[in-house]
Structure formats: structure tokens, C-alpha cells
Amino acid sequence: MYLKLIDTKSDSVGFSNRHGHITEQKYECPCGKGVVAYEIDDITGFKNWDIYCDCKNCSDKYHFKRGGIAEEK
Ligand SMILES: [Zn+2]
């Protein structure tokens, strides 16, 4: 299922020879009571992403994938 996007923000970062963007996206969790937060780091030489769901119910029940997609476990 696709989650509903609530908020997105993007910051430019640069330190020494590393430059890039950090994007934060917030989605409504599948039950609507919590938030699924994505942090995507796209920095030269350093690419990383993290997903955090503050809803215990949904983090037990779903896997969250890139692009705001939730899959039942
Ligand atoms: Zn939930």
C-alpha cells in the first residue's frame, strides 16, 4: 500500500569535500495514528537512508520500503 505523504523537506549540506542533500519525508502510518519518517542522505561518497515508524502497532505489522510503501509482514 502507498502511504499518504504529510510533509517533506530537503536540506543542502556540505562539509569539506562532501556535498549533497538530506531529504526528510513524513508519511501517515497505515492505521493513521502515527507517523513514518524517512531520512534520505544523498551526499557524495555517502548514501544512506533510514526509516522510522513511531507507531508500535504498524511497525510490528508492516515493512516500510523506499518511496512510502508499506508491505504486510
Ligand atoms: Zn499505525
N, CA, C, O and the ligand as a Tripos MOL2 file, in Angstrom:
@<TRIPOS>MOLECULE
protein
  293   291    74     0     0
PROTEIN
NO_CHARGES

@<TRIPOS>ATOM
      1 N           0.8440   -1.1870    0.0000 N.3       1 MET1
      2 CA          0.0000    0.0000    0.0000 C.3       1 MET1
      3 C           0.8830    1.2410    0.0000 C.2       1 MET1
      4 O           2.0020    1.2310    0.5120 O.2       1 MET1
      5 N           0.3620    2.2890   -0.5740 N.am      2 TYR2
      6 CA          1.0770    3.5490   -0.5660 C.3       2 TYR2
      7 C           0.6290    4.3850    0.6130 C.2       2 TYR2
      8 O          -0.5650    4.5220    0.8810 O.2       2 TYR2
      9 N           1.5980    4.9370    1.3090 N.am      3 LEU3
     10 CA          1.2840    5.7860    2.4530 C.3       3 LEU3
     11 C           1.0260    7.2150    1.9800 C.2       3 LEU3
     12 O           1.4510    7.6300    0.9020 O.2       3 LEU3
     13 N           0.3110    7.9450    2.8330 N.am      4 LYS4
     14 CA         -0.0160    9.3230    2.4810 C.3       4 LYS4
     15 C           1.0960   10.2590    2.9540 C.2       4 LYS4
     16 O           1.4460   10.2780    4.1340 O.2       4 LYS4
     17 N           1.6360   11.0190    2.0370 N.am      5 LEU5
     18 CA          2.7110   11.9510    2.3610 C.3       5 LEU5
     19 C           2.1580   13.1650    3.1050 C.2       5 LEU5
     20 O           1.2420   13.8370    2.6290 O.2       5 LEU5
     21 N           2.7280   13.4350    4.2760 N.am      6 ILE6
     22 CA          2.2620   14.5710    5.0760 C.3       6 ILE6
     23 C           3.1940   15.7630    4.8970 C.2       6 ILE6
     24 O           2.7480   16.9050    4.7890 O.2       6 ILE6
     25 N           4.4900   15.4820    4.8680 N.am      7 ASP7
     26 CA          5.4470   16.5810    4.9130 C.3       7 ASP7
     27 C           6.7480   16.1430    4.2610 C.2       7 ASP7
     28 O           7.1450   14.9840    4.3720 O.2       7 ASP7
     29 N           7.4010   17.0590    3.5900 N.am      8 THR8
     30 CA          8.7120   16.7510    3.0420 C.3       8 THR8
     31 C           9.5930   17.9830    3.1320 C.2       8 THR8
     32 O           9.1440   19.1050    2.8970 O.2       8 THR8
     33 N          10.8480   17.7590    3.4740 N.am      9 LYS9
     34 CA         11.7730   18.8760    3.4360 C.3       9 LYS9
     35 C          13.1520   18.3930    3.0380 C.2       9 LYS9
     36 O          13.5380   17.2550    3.3000 O.2       9 LYS9
     37 N          13.8780   19.2870    2.3990 N.am     10 SER10
     38 CA         15.1770   18.9310    1.8650 C.3      10 SER10
     39 C          16.1880   19.9890    2.2820 C.2      10 SER10
     40 O          15.9320   21.1880    2.1710 O.2      10 SER10
     41 N          17.3240   19.5350    2.7580 N.am     11 ASP11
     42 CA         18.3830   20.4580    3.1650 C.3      11 ASP11
     43 C          19.6310   20.1720    2.3660 C.2      11 ASP11
     44 O          19.9710   19.0180    2.1020 O.2      11 ASP11
     45 N          20.3160   21.2470    1.9800 N.am     12 SER12
     46 CA         21.6190   21.0780    1.3600 C.3      12 SER12
     47 C          22.6640   21.0110    2.4560 C.2      12 SER12
     48 O          22.6370   21.7830    3.4140 O.2      12 SER12
     49 N          23.5660   20.0930    2.3010 N.am     13 VAL13
     50 CA         24.6430   20.0070    3.2740 C.3      13 VAL13
     51 C          25.9790   20.0080    2.5430 C.2      13 VAL13
     52 O          26.0730   19.5870    1.3900 O.2      13 VAL13
     53 N          26.9890   20.4780    3.2180 N.am     14 GLY14
     54 CA         28.3240   20.4320    2.6430 C.3      14 GLY14
     55 C          29.3490   20.5480    3.7480 C.2      14 GLY14
     56 O          29.3320   21.4890    4.5410 O.2      14 GLY14
     57 N          30.2210   19.5950    3.7860 N.am     15 PHE15
     58 CA         31.3660   19.7190    4.6780 C.3      15 PHE15
     59 C          32.6010   19.2220    3.9530 C.2      15 PHE15
     60 O          32.5650   18.1870    3.2870 O.2      15 PHE15
     61 N          33.6540   19.9330    4.0770 N.am     16 SER16
     62 CA         34.9140   19.7290    3.3370 C.3      16 SER16
     63 C          34.6160   19.3880    1.8720 C.2      16 SER16
     64 O          34.1060   20.2400    1.1450 O.2      16 SER16
     65 N          34.9200   18.1660    1.4200 N.am     17 ASN17
     66 CA         34.6860   17.8600    0.0100 C.3      17 ASN17
     67 C          33.3940   17.0890   -0.2170 C.2      17 ASN17
     68 O          33.1780   16.5390   -1.2970 O.2      17 ASN17
     69 N          32.5500   17.0490    0.7790 N.am     18 ARG18
     70 CA         31.2820   16.3340    0.6250 C.3      18 ARG18
     71 C          30.1270   17.3120    0.5030 C.2      18 ARG18
     72 O          29.9580   18.2130    1.3240 O.2      18 ARG18
     73 N          29.3480   17.1140   -0.5310 N.am     19 HIS19
     74 CA         28.1780   17.9620   -0.7310 C.3      19 HIS19
     75 C          27.0030   17.0910   -1.1300 C.2      19 HIS19
     76 O          27.1680   16.0650   -1.7890 O.2      19 HIS19
     77 N          25.8390   17.5040   -0.7320 N.am     20 GLY20
     78 CA         24.6770   16.7280   -1.1390 C.3      20 GLY20
     79 C          23.4200   17.2470   -0.4680 C.2      20 GLY20
     80 O          23.3380   18.3960   -0.0340 O.2      20 GLY20
     81 N          22.4600   16.3670   -0.4020 N.am     21 HIS21
     82 CA         21.1650   16.7220    0.1490 C.3      21 HIS21
     83 C          20.7380   15.7080    1.1980 C.2      21 HIS21
     84 O          21.0310   14.5170    1.0960 O.2      21 HIS21
     85 N          20.0500   16.2030    2.1930 N.am     22 ILE22
     86 CA         19.3580   15.3170    3.1210 C.3      22 ILE22
     87 C          17.8670   15.6150    2.9750 C.2      22 ILE22
     88 O          17.4280   16.7510    3.1540 O.2      22 ILE22
     89 N          17.1180   14.6030    2.6560 N.am     23 THR23
     90 CA         15.6780   14.7670    2.4890 C.3      23 THR23
     91 C          14.9550   14.0460    3.6120 C.2      23 THR23
     92 O          15.2630   12.8990    3.9350 O.2      23 THR23
     93 N          14.0050   14.7270    4.1910 N.am     24 GLU24
     94 CA         13.1610   14.1010    5.2060 C.3      24 GLU24
     95 C          11.7400   14.0540    4.7020 C.2      24 GLU24
     96 O          11.1900   15.0650    4.2660 O.2      24 GLU24
     97 N          11.1510   12.8890    4.7600 N.am     25 GLN25
     98 CA          9.7570   12.7500    4.3380 C.3      25 GLN25
     99 C           8.9670   12.1510    5.4770 C.2      25 GLN25
    100 O           9.4320   11.2370    6.1570 O.2      25 GLN25
    101 N           7.7720   12.6700    5.6820 N.am     26 LYS26
    102 CA          6.8930   12.1030    6.7010 C.3      26 LYS26
    103 C           5.6110   11.6190    6.0610 C.2      26 LYS26
    104 O           4.9550   12.3310    5.3010 O.2      26 LYS26
    105 N           5.2800   10.3950    6.3890 N.am     27 TYR27
    106 CA          4.0540    9.7770    5.8730 C.3      27 TYR27
    107 C           3.1680    9.3890    7.0500 C.2      27 TYR27
    108 O           3.6470    9.1210    8.1520 O.2      27 TYR27
    109 N           1.8830    9.3670    6.7900 N.am     28 GLU28
    110 CA          0.9470    8.8350    7.7690 C.3      28 GLU28
    111 C           1.1130    7.3160    7.8020 C.2      28 GLU28
    112 O           1.2350    6.6840    6.7530 O.2      28 GLU28
    113 N           1.1180    6.7260    9.0060 N.am     29 CYS29
    114 CA          1.2490    5.2720    9.0780 C.3      29 CYS29
    115 C          -0.0650    4.6260    8.6360 C.2      29 CYS29
    116 O          -1.0950    5.2960    8.5670 O.2      29 CYS29
    117 N          -0.0290    3.3170    8.3340 N.am     30 PRO30
    118 CA         -1.2380    2.6830    7.7650 C.3      30 PRO30
    119 C          -2.5050    2.8320    8.6120 C.2      30 PRO30
    120 O          -3.5960    2.9330    8.0510 O.2      30 PRO30
    121 N          -2.3960    2.8500    9.9410 N.am     31 CYS31
    122 CA         -3.6050    2.9930   10.7590 C.3      31 CYS31
    123 C          -3.9750    4.4560   10.9860 C.2      31 CYS31
    124 O          -5.0540    4.7490   11.5010 O.2      31 CYS31
    125 N          -3.0850    5.3780   10.6050 N.am     32 GLY32
    126 CA         -3.4030    6.7960   10.7110 C.3      32 GLY32
    127 C          -3.1320    7.4300   12.0630 C.2      32 GLY32
    128 O          -3.3870    8.6190   12.2540 O.2      32 GLY32
    129 N          -2.6120    6.6410   13.0130 N.am     33 LYS33
    130 CA         -2.3760    7.1830   14.3560 C.3      33 LYS33
    131 C          -0.9410    7.6430   14.5730 C.2      33 LYS33
    132 O          -0.6300    8.3030   15.5640 O.2      33 LYS33
    133 N          -0.0810    7.2870   13.6420 N.am     34 GLY34
    134 CA          1.3290    7.6200   13.8360 C.3      34 GLY34
    135 C           1.9520    8.1410   12.5620 C.2      34 GLY34
    136 O           1.2690    8.4260   11.5780 O.2      34 GLY34
    137 N           3.2540    8.2570   12.6060 N.am     35 VAL35
    138 CA          3.9930    8.8460   11.5020 C.3      35 VAL35
    139 C           5.1280    7.9030   11.1130 C.2      35 VAL35
    140 O           5.7790    7.3040   11.9700 O.2      35 VAL35
    141 N           5.3520    7.7840    9.8110 N.am     36 VAL36
    142 CA          6.5010    7.0510    9.3050 C.3      36 VAL36
    143 C           7.4550    8.0900    8.7260 C.2      36 VAL36
    144 O           7.1140    8.7910    7.7740 O.2      36 VAL36
    145 N           8.6420    8.1860    9.3000 N.am     37 ALA37
    146 CA          9.6080    9.1980    8.8800 C.3      37 ALA37
    147 C          10.7280    8.5480    8.0840 C.2      37 ALA37
    148 O          11.3050    7.5450    8.5050 O.2      37 ALA37
    149 N          11.0260    9.1310    6.9320 N.am     38 TYR38
    150 CA         12.1330    8.6820    6.0990 C.3      38 TYR38
    151 C          13.2040    9.7510    6.1340 C.2      38 TYR38
    152 O          12.9070   10.9400    6.0100 O.2      38 TYR38
    153 N          14.4410    9.3380    6.3000 N.am     39 GLU39
    154 CA         15.5450   10.2700    6.1370 C.3      39 GLU39
    155 C          16.4610    9.7060    5.0720 C.2      39 GLU39
    156 O          17.0040    8.6110    5.2170 O.2      39 GLU39
    157 N          16.6280   10.4610    4.0060 N.am     40 ILE40
    158 CA         17.4220   10.0080    2.8730 C.3      40 ILE40
    159 C          18.6210   10.9400    2.7230 C.2      40 ILE40
    160 O          18.4700   12.1350    2.4670 O.2      40 ILE40
    161 N          19.8100   10.3710    2.8860 N.am     41 ASP41
    162 CA         21.0370   11.1420    2.7320 C.3      41 ASP41
    163 C          21.6130   10.8500    1.3610 C.2      41 ASP41
    164 O          21.8860    9.6980    1.0250 O.2      41 ASP41
    165 N          21.7930   11.8790    0.5840 N.am     42 ASP42
    166 CA         22.3820   11.7190   -0.7460 C.3      42 ASP42
    167 C          23.5680   12.6710   -0.8430 C.2      42 ASP42
    168 O          23.4580   13.7870   -1.3520 O.2      42 ASP42
    169 N          24.6790   12.2070   -0.3500 N.am     43 ILE43
    170 CA         25.8690   13.0350   -0.2220 C.3      43 ILE43
    171 C          27.0020   12.3150   -0.9450 C.2      43 ILE43
    172 O          27.1230   11.0920   -0.8690 O.2      43 ILE43
    173 N          27.8200   13.0770   -1.6380 N.am     44 THR44
    174 CA         28.9510   12.4810   -2.3580 C.3      44 THR44
    175 C          29.7380   11.5450   -1.4410 C.2      44 THR44
    176 O          30.2260   11.9580   -0.3890 O.2      44 THR44
    177 N          29.8510   10.3220   -1.8380 N.am     45 GLY45
    178 CA         30.6020    9.3370   -1.0580 C.3      45 GLY45
    179 C          29.8550    8.7850    0.1390 C.2      45 GLY45
    180 O          30.4080    7.9930    0.9020 O.2      45 GLY45
    181 N          28.6270    9.1850    0.3110 N.am     46 PHE46
    182 CA         27.8770    8.7510    1.4810 C.3      46 PHE46
    183 C          26.3880    8.7360    1.1610 C.2      46 PHE46
    184 O          25.7280    9.7750    1.1950 O.2      46 PHE46
    185 N          25.8690    7.5650    0.8530 N.am     47 LYS47
    186 CA         24.4430    7.4450    0.5950 C.3      47 LYS47
    187 C          23.8310    6.5360    1.6480 C.2      47 LYS47
    188 O          24.3360    5.4460    1.9160 O.2      47 LYS47
    189 N          22.7640    6.9850    2.2270 N.am     48 ASN48
    190 CA         22.1820    6.2360    3.3190 C.3      48 ASN48
    191 C          20.7150    6.6030    3.4350 C.2      48 ASN48
    192 O          20.3070    7.7020    3.0600 O.2      48 ASN48
    193 N          19.9370    5.6870    3.9520 N.am     49 TRP49
    194 CA         18.5690    6.0640    4.2470 C.3      49 TRP49
    195 C          18.0480    5.2800    5.4330 C.2      49 TRP49
    196 O          18.4500    4.1440    5.6810 O.2      49 TRP49
    197 N          17.1580    5.9050    6.1470 N.am     50 ASP50
    198 CA         16.6090    5.3650    7.3780 C.3      50 ASP50
    199 C          15.1030    5.5290    7.3790 C.2      50 ASP50
    200 O          14.5600    6.5110    6.8740 O.2      50 ASP50
    201 N          14.4520    4.5530    7.9510 N.am     51 ILE51
    202 CA         13.0050    4.6600    8.0890 C.3      51 ILE51
    203 C          12.6730    4.4380    9.5510 C.2      51 ILE51
    204 O          13.1820    3.5170   10.1880 O.2      51 ILE51
    205 N          11.8170    5.2900   10.0660 N.am     52 TYR52
    206 CA         11.4230    5.1450   11.4490 C.3      52 TYR52
    207 C           9.9120    5.3070   11.5720 C.2      52 TYR52
    208 O           9.3410    6.2790   11.0770 O.2      52 TYR52
    209 N           9.2750    4.3560   12.2290 N.am     53 CYS53
    210 CA          7.8310    4.4520   12.4420 C.3      53 CYS53
    211 C           7.5770    4.5830   13.9380 C.2      53 CYS53
    212 O           8.0220    3.7450   14.7220 O.2      53 CYS53
    213 N           6.8690    5.6230   14.3290 N.am     54 ASP54
    214 CA          6.6280    5.8260   15.7650 C.3      54 ASP54
    215 C           5.3590    5.1220   16.2400 C.2      54 ASP54
    216 O           4.9680    5.2620   17.3990 O.2      54 ASP54
    217 N           4.7200    4.3720   15.3570 N.am     55 CYS55
    218 CA          3.5080    3.6450   15.7250 C.3      55 CYS55
    219 C           3.8830    2.1770   15.9550 C.2      55 CYS55
    220 O           4.2480    1.4690   15.0160 O.2      55 CYS55
    221 N           3.7920    1.7340   17.1890 N.am     56 LYS56
    222 CA          4.1950    0.3730   17.5440 C.3      56 LYS56
    223 C           3.3840   -0.6670   16.7760 C.2      56 LYS56
    224 O           3.9150   -1.6550   16.2690 O.2      56 LYS56
    225 N           2.1150   -0.4150   16.7110 N.am     57 ASN57
    226 CA          1.1890   -1.2840   16.0090 C.3      57 ASN57
    227 C           1.6250   -1.5430   14.5630 C.2      57 ASN57
    228 O           1.7130   -2.6890   14.1230 O.2      57 ASN57
    229 N           1.8920   -0.4730   13.8470 N.am     58 CYS58
    230 CA          2.2430   -0.6120   12.4270 C.3      58 CYS58
    231 C           3.6750   -1.0860   12.2310 C.2      58 CYS58
    232 O           3.9520   -1.7910   11.2610 O.2      58 CYS58
    233 N           4.5980   -0.7210   13.1230 N.am     59 SER59
    234 CA          5.9620   -1.2150   12.9130 C.3      59 SER59
    235 C           6.0350   -2.7140   13.1800 C.2      59 SER59
    236 O           6.9170   -3.3850   12.6430 O.2      59 SER59
    237 N           5.1320   -3.2530   13.9950 N.am     60 ASP60
    238 CA          5.0580   -4.7040   14.1770 C.3      60 ASP60
    239 C           4.4490   -5.3980   12.9610 C.2      60 ASP60
    240 O           4.7860   -6.5400   12.6480 O.2      60 ASP60
    241 N           3.5700   -4.7050   12.2990 N.am     61 LYS61
    242 CA          2.7490   -5.3280   11.2710 C.3      61 LYS61
    243 C           3.2720   -5.1610    9.8500 C.2      61 LYS61
    244 O           2.9950   -5.9880    8.9810 O.2      61 LYS61
    245 N           4.0350   -4.0840    9.6140 N.am     62 TYR62
    246 CA          4.4420   -3.7510    8.2480 C.3      62 TYR62
    247 C           5.9470   -3.5860    8.1010 C.2      62 TYR62
    248 O           6.6540   -3.2030    9.0340 O.2      62 TYR62
    249 N           6.4040   -3.8870    6.9080 N.am     63 HIS63
    250 CA          7.7290   -3.4660    6.4650 C.3      63 HIS63
    251 C           7.5300   -2.1840    5.6770 C.2      63 HIS63
    252 O           6.6080   -2.0760    4.8690 O.2      63 HIS63
    253 N           8.4000   -1.2140    5.9190 N.am     64 PHE64
    254 CA          8.3100    0.0290    5.1480 C.3      64 PHE64
    255 C           9.4370    0.0650    4.1340 C.2      64 PHE64
    256 O          10.6020   -0.1720    4.4540 O.2      64 PHE64
    257 N           9.0570    0.3650    2.9130 N.am     65 LYS65
    258 CA         10.0350    0.3790    1.8300 C.3      65 LYS65
    259 C          10.1690    1.7800    1.2840 C.2      65 LYS65
    260 O           9.3500    2.6640    1.5380 O.2      65 LYS65
    261 N          11.2380    1.9470    0.5210 N.am     66 ARG66
    262 CA         11.5360    3.2390   -0.0650 C.3      66 ARG66
    263 C          10.3700    3.7420   -0.9200 C.2      66 ARG66
    264 O           9.7240    2.9620   -1.6190 O.2      66 ARG66
    265 N          10.1110    5.0290   -0.8600 N.am     67 GLY67
    266 CA          9.0640    5.6030   -1.6840 C.3      67 GLY67
    267 C           7.7000    5.5950   -1.0320 C.2      67 GLY67
    268 O           6.6890    5.7540   -1.7150 O.2      67 GLY67
    269 N           7.6490    5.4090    0.3060 N.am     68 GLY68
    270 CA          6.3770    5.4850    1.0140 C.3      68 GLY68
    271 C           5.4890    4.2730    0.7980 C.2      68 GLY68
    272 O           4.2690    4.3990    0.6900 O.2      68 GLY68
    273 N           6.1020    3.1000    0.7340 N.am     69 ILE69
    274 CA          5.3340    1.8700    0.5210 C.3      69 ILE69
    275 C           5.3880    1.0150    1.7800 C.2      69 ILE69
    276 O           6.4570    0.8130    2.3560 O.2      69 ILE69
    277 N           4.2410    0.5180    2.1990 N.am     70 ALA70
    278 CA          4.1640   -0.3880    3.3430 C.3      70 ALA70
    279 C           3.7030   -1.7630    2.8550 C.2      70 ALA70
    280 O           2.7470   -1.8940    2.0910 O.2      70 ALA70
    281 N           4.4250   -2.7800    3.3320 N.am     71 GLU71
    282 CA          4.0350   -4.1580    2.9880 C.3      71 GLU71
    283 C           3.7700   -4.9230    4.2580 C.2      71 GLU71
    284 O           4.5250   -4.8180    5.2250 O.2      71 GLU71
    285 N           2.6910   -5.6990    4.2600 N.am     72 GLU72
    286 CA          2.3850   -6.5200    5.4250 C.3      72 GLU72
    287 C           3.4370   -7.5920    5.6000 C.2      72 GLU72
    288 O           3.8840   -8.2050    4.6310 O.2      72 GLU72
    289 N           3.8360   -7.8160    6.8620 N.am     73 LYS73
    290 CA          4.8480   -8.8330    7.1370 C.3      73 LYS73
    291 C           4.2810  -10.2210    6.9550 C.2      73 LYS73
    292 O           4.9920  -11.2080    7.1440 O.2      73 LYS73
    293 ZN         -0.1220    2.9950   12.8360 Zn       74 ZN74
@<TRIPOS>BOND
     1     1     2 1
     2     2     3 1
     3     3     4 2
     4     3     5 am
     5     5     6 1
     6     6     7 1
     7     7     8 2
     8     7     9 am
     9     9    10 1
    10    10    11 1
    11    11    12 2
    12    11    13 am
    13    13    14 1
    14    14    15 1
    15    15    16 2
    16    15    17 am
    17    17    18 1
    18    18    19 1
    19    19    20 2
    20    19    21 am
    21    21    22 1
    22    22    23 1
    23    23    24 2
    24    23    25 am
    25    25    26 1
    26    26    27 1
    27    27    28 2
    28    27    29 am
    29    29    30 1
    30    30    31 1
    31    31    32 2
    32    31    33 am
    33    33    34 1
    34    34    35 1
    35    35    36 2
    36    35    37 am
    37    37    38 1
    38    38    39 1
    39    39    40 2
    40    39    41 am
    41    41    42 1
    42    42    43 1
    43    43    44 2
    44    43    45 am
    45    45    46 1
    46    46    47 1
    47    47    48 2
    48    47    49 am
    49    49    50 1
    50    50    51 1
    51    51    52 2
    52    51    53 am
    53    53    54 1
    54    54    55 1
    55    55    56 2
    56    55    57 am
    57    57    58 1
    58    58    59 1
    59    59    60 2
    60    59    61 am
    61    61    62 1
    62    62    63 1
    63    63    64 2
    64    63    65 am
    65    65    66 1
    66    66    67 1
    67    67    68 2
    68    67    69 am
    69    69    70 1
    70    70    71 1
    71    71    72 2
    72    71    73 am
    73    73    74 1
    74    74    75 1
    75    75    76 2
    76    75    77 am
    77    77    78 1
    78    78    79 1
    79    79    80 2
    80    79    81 am
    81    81    82 1
    82    82    83 1
    83    83    84 2
    84    83    85 am
    85    85    86 1
    86    86    87 1
    87    87    88 2
    88    87    89 am
    89    89    90 1
    90    90    91 1
    91    91    92 2
    92    91    93 am
    93    93    94 1
    94    94    95 1
    95    95    96 2
    96    95    97 am
    97    97    98 1
    98    98    99 1
    99    99   100 2
   100    99   101 am
   101   101   102 1
   102   102   103 1
   103   103   104 2
   104   103   105 am
   105   105   106 1
   106   106   107 1
   107   107   108 2
   108   107   109 am
   109   109   110 1
   110   110   111 1
   111   111   112 2
   112   111   113 am
   113   113   114 1
   114   114   115 1
   115   115   116 2
   116   115   117 am
   117   117   118 1
   118   118   119 1
   119   119   120 2
   120   119   121 am
   121   121   122 1
   122   122   123 1
   123   123   124 2
   124   123   125 am
   125   125   126 1
   126   126   127 1
   127   127   128 2
   128   127   129 am
   129   129   130 1
   130   130   131 1
   131   131   132 2
   132   131   133 am
   133   133   134 1
   134   134   135 1
   135   135   136 2
   136   135   137 am
   137   137   138 1
   138   138   139 1
   139   139   140 2
   140   139   141 am
   141   141   142 1
   142   142   143 1
   143   143   144 2
   144   143   145 am
   145   145   146 1
   146   146   147 1
   147   147   148 2
   148   147   149 am
   149   149   150 1
   150   150   151 1
   151   151   152 2
   152   151   153 am
   153   153   154 1
   154   154   155 1
   155   155   156 2
   156   155   157 am
   157   157   158 1
   158   158   159 1
   159   159   160 2
   160   159   161 am
   161   161   162 1
   162   162   163 1
   163   163   164 2
   164   163   165 am
   165   165   166 1
   166   166   167 1
   167   167   168 2
   168   167   169 am
   169   169   170 1
   170   170   171 1
   171   171   172 2
   172   171   173 am
   173   173   174 1
   174   174   175 1
   175   175   176 2
   176   175   177 am
   177   177   178 1
   178   178   179 1
   179   179   180 2
   180   179   181 am
   181   181   182 1
   182   182   183 1
   183   183   184 2
   184   183   185 am
   185   185   186 1
   186   186   187 1
   187   187   188 2
   188   187   189 am
   189   189   190 1
   190   190   191 1
   191   191   192 2
   192   191   193 am
   193   193   194 1
   194   194   195 1
   195   195   196 2
   196   195   197 am
   197   197   198 1
   198   198   199 1
   199   199   200 2
   200   199   201 am
   201   201   202 1
   202   202   203 1
   203   203   204 2
   204   203   205 am
   205   205   206 1
   206   206   207 1
   207   207   208 2
   208   207   209 am
   209   209   210 1
   210   210   211 1
   211   211   212 2
   212   211   213 am
   213   213   214 1
   214   214   215 1
   215   215   216 2
   216   215   217 am
   217   217   218 1
   218   218   219 1
   219   219   220 2
   220   219   221 am
   221   221   222 1
   222   222   223 1
   223   223   224 2
   224   223   225 am
   225   225   226 1
   226   226   227 1
   227   227   228 2
   228   227   229 am
   229   229   230 1
   230   230   231 1
   231   231   232 2
   232   231   233 am
   233   233   234 1
   234   234   235 1
   235   235   236 2
   236   235   237 am
   237   237   238 1
   238   238   239 1
   239   239   240 2
   240   239   241 am
   241   241   242 1
   242   242   243 1
   243   243   244 2
   244   243   245 am
   245   245   246 1
   246   246   247 1
   247   247   248 2
   248   247   249 am
   249   249   250 1
   250   250   251 1
   251   251   252 2
   252   251   253 am
   253   253   254 1
   254   254   255 1
   255   255   256 2
   256   255   257 am
   257   257   258 1
   258   258   259 1
   259   259   260 2
   260   259   261 am
   261   261   262 1
   262   262   263 1
   263   263   264 2
   264   263   265 am
   265   265   266 1
   266   266   267 1
   267   267   268 2
   268   267   269 am
   269   269   270 1
   270   270   271 1
   271   271   272 2
   272   271   273 am
   273   273   274 1
   274   274   275 1
   275   275   276 2
   276   275   277 am
   277   277   278 1
   278   278   279 1
   279   279   280 2
   280   279   281 am
   281   281   282 1
   282   282   283 1
   283   283   284 2
   284   283   285 am
   285   285   286 1
   286   286   287 1
   287   287   288 2
   288   287   289 am
   289   289   290 1
   290   290   291 1
   291   291   292 2
@<TRIPOS>SUBSTRUCTURE
     1 MET1         2 RESIDUE 1 A MET
     2 TYR2         6 RESIDUE 1 A TYR
     3 LEU3        10 RESIDUE 1 A LEU
     4 LYS4        14 RESIDUE 1 A LYS
     5 LEU5        18 RESIDUE 1 A LEU
     6 ILE6        22 RESIDUE 1 A ILE
     7 ASP7        26 RESIDUE 1 A ASP
     8 THR8        30 RESIDUE 1 A THR
     9 LYS9        34 RESIDUE 1 A LYS
    10 SER10       38 RESIDUE 1 A SER
    11 ASP11       42 RESIDUE 1 A ASP
    12 SER12       46 RESIDUE 1 A SER
    13 VAL13       50 RESIDUE 1 A VAL
    14 GLY14       54 RESIDUE 1 A GLY
    15 PHE15       58 RESIDUE 1 A PHE
    16 SER16       62 RESIDUE 1 A SER
    17 ASN17       66 RESIDUE 1 A ASN
    18 ARG18       70 RESIDUE 1 A ARG
    19 HIS19       74 RESIDUE 1 A HIS
    20 GLY20       78 RESIDUE 1 A GLY
    21 HIS21       82 RESIDUE 1 A HIS
    22 ILE22       86 RESIDUE 1 A ILE
    23 THR23       90 RESIDUE 1 A THR
    24 GLU24       94 RESIDUE 1 A GLU
    25 GLN25       98 RESIDUE 1 A GLN
    26 LYS26      102 RESIDUE 1 A LYS
    27 TYR27      106 RESIDUE 1 A TYR
    28 GLU28      110 RESIDUE 1 A GLU
    29 CYS29      114 RESIDUE 1 A CYS
    30 PRO30      118 RESIDUE 1 A PRO
    31 CYS31      122 RESIDUE 1 A CYS
    32 GLY32      126 RESIDUE 1 A GLY
    33 LYS33      130 RESIDUE 1 A LYS
    34 GLY34      134 RESIDUE 1 A GLY
    35 VAL35      138 RESIDUE 1 A VAL
    36 VAL36      142 RESIDUE 1 A VAL
    37 ALA37      146 RESIDUE 1 A ALA
    38 TYR38      150 RESIDUE 1 A TYR
    39 GLU39      154 RESIDUE 1 A GLU
    40 ILE40      158 RESIDUE 1 A ILE
    41 ASP41      162 RESIDUE 1 A ASP
    42 ASP42      166 RESIDUE 1 A ASP
    43 ILE43      170 RESIDUE 1 A ILE
    44 THR44      174 RESIDUE 1 A THR
    45 GLY45      178 RESIDUE 1 A GLY
    46 PHE46      182 RESIDUE 1 A PHE
    47 LYS47      186 RESIDUE 1 A LYS
    48 ASN48      190 RESIDUE 1 A ASN
    49 TRP49      194 RESIDUE 1 A TRP
    50 ASP50      198 RESIDUE 1 A ASP
    51 ILE51      202 RESIDUE 1 A ILE
    52 TYR52      206 RESIDUE 1 A TYR
    53 CYS53      210 RESIDUE 1 A CYS
    54 ASP54      214 RESIDUE 1 A ASP
    55 CYS55      218 RESIDUE 1 A CYS
    56 LYS56      222 RESIDUE 1 A LYS
    57 ASN57      226 RESIDUE 1 A ASN
    58 CYS58      230 RESIDUE 1 A CYS
    59 SER59      234 RESIDUE 1 A SER
    60 ASP60      238 RESIDUE 1 A ASP
    61 LYS61      242 RESIDUE 1 A LYS
    62 TYR62      246 RESIDUE 1 A TYR
    63 HIS63      250 RESIDUE 1 A HIS
    64 PHE64      254 RESIDUE 1 A PHE
    65 LYS65      258 RESIDUE 1 A LYS
    66 ARG66      262 RESIDUE 1 A ARG
    67 GLY67      266 RESIDUE 1 A GLY
    68 GLY68      270 RESIDUE 1 A GLY
    69 ILE69      274 RESIDUE 1 A ILE
    70 ALA70      278 RESIDUE 1 A ALA
    71 GLU71      282 RESIDUE 1 A GLU
    72 GLU72      286 RESIDUE 1 A GLU
    73 LYS73      290 RESIDUE 1 A LYS
    74 ZN74       293 GROUP 0 **** ****
